Amino acid sequence: MQKRGIRAEDLYKLNSVTDPRISPDGNSCVFVETMMNKESQKYYSHLKWIPLHKKDEPVQWTFGESKNHSPRWSPDGQKIVFISNRNGKNQLFVLNVNGGEAKQITSLPRGASNPVWSPDGKRIAFSTSLRGDTRIENADQEEKTTITPLEVEEMKYKSDAEGFWNGDYKQIAVLEIETGKVEQLTTGETDHQLFCWSPDGKYLAIGADQNVNKDDSFLQDVFMLDVLEKSLTKITEGSGYFGNVTWSPNGKYLGLIGHESEFKNATLPKAWIYHLESKSMNCLTDSWDVAVGDMMISDFQYGAVNPGILWTADSESFYFLASDYGSTAVYYGNLNGEIYPALLDQQHAYGLSIDGFDKAVIAISSTIETGDLYELTVTEGKLERLTNVNENFLDEIQLSEAESFYFTGENGLNIQGWLMKPVGFEEGKKYPLILEIHGGPHMMYGNTYMHEFQKLAANGYAIVFVNPRGSHGYGQEFVDAVRGDYGGNDYGDLMSAVDYVLETYDFVDENRLGVTGGSYGGFMTNWIVGHTNRFKAAVTQRSISNWISFYGVSDIGYYFTEWQMKTDMSDIETLWKHSPLAYVKNVETPLLILHSEKDYRCPIEQAEQLFIALKRLGKQTKFVRFPGENHELSRSGHPSLRIDRLNHIVCWFNQYL
């Protein structure tokens, strides 16, 4: 049987596997599997369980069309607490692993999230939202239905993820399992982030920004919260952003991921250890020019979790994820400062759990694998597949594998890129090429599954995707190099990538070039068509076109602009110089503009300005608006609109290439 290429609609048939959690005895693993329902147009996710050390099929533990996620084992391994929205809002549920129905254990007005078991298994700490200084016992049981004005006094009054701020703050509470009693531990006009319990059960490690002026503060400190006294002890020094805290089993150390904001949001995250006895903190990766954590961009994995530092049973060593040269790998480290790879391949490791010794379960994707779980025996270097959730469907599909290459960018900088051949590639035939540009700009493309790329390859396009300067994965100097230079050497890097591909691969048709990207990639698409006519078609997605208006309308506009442009509204000339809108008169490339109507990160007025300016000049353009969607349309938007978006991209390129 001849295999076919991927279709946009195949998203309905592909399942995503995330958040593996090894049981306390190390003999099994629970994980989350997410899918889309075409009829109901909803996402739903379920918990599944699989034994380790033998090849058995996963067993489904939750059912129905609700979202069940964030599974966490009780210390004795007999129960799982998880989050479910089956009764409306997200609430905590407990499931006995030996069978029976899941029991709902919270019924809070604004729901519950992030459950963390106490070491004795008698309590569960969790997060909930409360209005101002409202106590959890006095919270309203019903949401207001009347329409009232939104009174705004702070600049941080909206976010792309949550919309307009309604006065809620994230607080931490503890539920007593036996009695069902809930006790609120934090209060005040500050968001609190829950991380973990101390092994003796006396403290919780939490994160918070206690600065009074939140508009000018971009930090997060780590605190020890005394569960009995409800008092806070500050661990970090108010000099950066720290999180993903884990407590060593012997109670002597805290593992943290964070940075001191030396390069604003372009600063590499690092691994830190806090010594509780000496009250000192040291950075384990200070001399290691690598970003700790998963910096990969993908449009497929739902609900991936950054595990932070995972301690082994001896409290002397640990495992963590790091991003390097277009891959994310699993690394081993210890308190002596030794770090070396435990699993390093052309891959995207986007989930990690360990058994406390030398076993790990890792969620792995590649350019031709959507993502599955693997069991790693570290001492033997043995990697075995545990799941193959999309095997039956993908047996009918031909995917295009990406080939990595390096080329010389602007100023002699070494740049990494990848090329995907069209599905059904034939020697001697010429093919159109699409340049894909990622967002961020401080993220990275790499060795992971991208449904958009596979869709284009299935429609006869070669794909080139690149990590220009500004991307993660190549060290601190590289990731910082784009700030203050948008449209400068980064533009040169991208054009050099196209030149390299045309010189190296004779099957690419230089007269049929297209370009697309989202967010920063949308900015660069706009910039490119205003500075060269070499591309015959372009699609700009959730883009920036005007830095002057972006400063005031984006949820991050005022500080992101200052960090990235290295100037502010006192220098309109520089902001306009770096704005693609200033160059619309030069645009000759047919441009499709895709934008979500509730995008607060790059608000839709950016697209509206660009569209009207182009139309007024008689340029070839089209504007597609996606109702109700935010900046995350391509990754987690309404199922049918995600598919519409992909089809619009392909149809535009088909029309002009």
Secondary structure, DSSP 8 states (H G I E B T S, - for coil): ---B---GGGGGG--EEEEEEE-TTSSEEEEEEEEEETTTTEEEEEEEEEESSS----EE---SSSBEEEEEE-TTSSEEEEEE-TTSS-EEEEEETTSS--EE----TT--EEEEE-TTSSEEEEEEEEETT--GGG--SS---S-------SS--EETTTEE--SEEEEEEEEETTT--EEE---SSS-EEEEEE-TTSSEEEEEE---S-GGG---BEEEEEETTT--EEE-S-SSSEEEEEEE-TTSSEEEEEEE--TTGGGS--EEEEEETTTTEEEETTTT--SEES--B--SS--S------EE-TTSSEEEEEEEETTEEEEEEEETTS-EEEEE-SSSEEEEEEE-SSSEEEEEEEETTEEEEEEEEETTTTEEEE---TTHHHHTTB----EEEEEEE-GGG-EEEEEEE--TT--TT--EEEEEEE-STTT-B--SS--HHHHHHHHTT-EEEEEE-TT-SSS-HHHHHTTTT-TTTHHHHHHHHHHHHHHHH-TTEEEEEEEEEEETHHHHHHHHHHTT----SEEEEES----HHHHHHHSTTHHHHHHHHHS--TT-HHHHHHT-GGGGGGG--S-EEEEEETT-SSS-THHHHHHHHHHHHTT--EEEEEETT--TTHHHHS-HHHHHHHHHHHHHHHHHH-
